[in-house]
């Protein structure tokens, strides 16, 4: 038989996502949050501690978090209790709270000698960049997650954004509050973002005894 008539043989290609966890990244649990905080405090890492706390409180996308300026959170010698940011994706403002724990870590970082005269809250240590890049931030998140022995492919920068709102929804079931905190224009986006399904709805309903 002629070689031309033989069936074509193709090398088996390994799919890009084989062995990886894809899809929405998991939010951190409260115990994870406190474990990472303790590790950063013990390491004396003022910048990472302030960044981690701010990521949890602000619920900002990575690109917006790394672009925060000192004046966004600091005025009249004090860290603000509430702040706002224009989202780069939507062009719309979103407000967020800065809790006492985060204010303390931010105040400590802003007064650090490294921050004298700097405009951005998270200055880059690479001279070509004015502030931390999203890629650098993602590597930091990966390091935090791995320090707890968690699977790094299951978590990412969006885990930081989802962590607090996931707990708010779990404790209150208030989707409208979550929508406002995330700066979503449509409730459907919030439902998809949280991964709300019929089991969640039934659990909330079962908790109400009339």
Buried (B, 14 or more C-beta within 10 A) or exposed (E): EEEEEEEEEEEEEEEEEEEEEEEBBBBBBEEBBEBBBEBBEEEEBBBBBBBBBBBBBBBBBBBBBBBBBBEBBBEEEEBBEEBEBEBEEEEEEBEBBBEEEBBBBBBBBBEEEEBEEBEBBBBBEEEEEEBBBBEBBBEBBBEBBEEBEBEEBBBBBBBBBBBBBBBBBEEEBEBEBBBEBBBBEEEEEBBEBBBBEEEBEEEBEEEEEE
